[in-house]
Amino acid sequence: MSVKDWILDGLFPPTCIGCDADRIWLCDDCLKTIDLRVQASCPQCGHFPWSSHPCEGEWEFASFISLGSYTDPILQKLLRSYKYHRARCVEPIFPLLIKRFRGQFREIWPWPETEAIVTSLPMDANRLRERGLDHAAFLADAVQSVLLPHAIRRTVLRRVKQVVANASLDDISLRPANMKGVFGVTEKISLPVILVDDVCTTGATAREATRILLAQGVPEVHLFTFASGVKVKKEAGGY
């Protein structure tokens, strides 16, 4: 522990975000209550699990894995604390959560076993200045380190125009048009890409980024998020 962290812990003692237990930001008991999605979700509509839901349609993602649901109170609070309140104290929790997820995932990982690129959705410059940290970049670092150590961690997307945040749009049907033309690529890419973000709701942002990557020659794009905002009911036998 650094001197700075020691002083901050003295002034603001750690308290579990789940149960208010002392001396820890998320206790083991609360970490274990997070309901992990141990099967892939539908890349078309987010339904979970995908294996019991033959969704018809076309989608950009080669696969979609979401660690959990945004309706899970502990997972939501963890992500919101980090993203909106700059709670860097919770950063060590994410690798632990990913390791637990890795140990419980019930399917074969859909990602390439050979070389691939792990990247994140780039933040709007204004929001990056306001928040003071790039939460998606850190989450991508953690995913690469724990789940894809053989992959290359690289920034391959950039924002080419500013738009209002999708979350501020009351009509979610406007989100795809809002994101149109937002992204560009930083280099020519010939490897599969694993795109990491915190939450997927309508998928408009991730789908636009994927569309650009595929148009620039990327062979396939896999989406990994820490939570899915799509509200679906578990089916019999689903998890």
Number of C-alpha atoms within 10 A of each C-alpha: 5 7 8 9 12 12 11 12 15 10 9 10 13 17 16 16 19 18 13 13 14 12 12 16 22 23 18 11 10 15 17 13 13 18 17 22 23 21 22 24 22 22 23 18 18 24 21 28 21 19 13 15 14 9 14 8 8 8 14 18 20 16 20 23 26 27 27 22 24 22 15 16 14 20 25 19 15 19 20 14 16 18 18 13 12 16 15 12 14 16 17 12 14 17 17 15 18 20 14 14 19 15 9 13 15 13 9 8 14 12 18 17 10 9 13 20 22 27 25 29 24 19 17 18 12 10 12 13 11 9 14 13 19 20 24 21 22 16 22 24 19 22 24 20 17 14 15 20 12 15 19 17 21 14 17 20 21 17 18 12 13 14 13 11 12 17 10 9 12 9 9 14 11 12 20 16 10 18 21 17 16 17 22 16 16 11 10 11 16 15 17 23 30 29 24 28 23 23 23 23 17 19 19 20 21 25 20 18 27 26 19 18 24 18 10 15 13 17 14 20 27 21 26 25 22 25 24 27 18 18 13 13 10 12 11 7 7 14 13
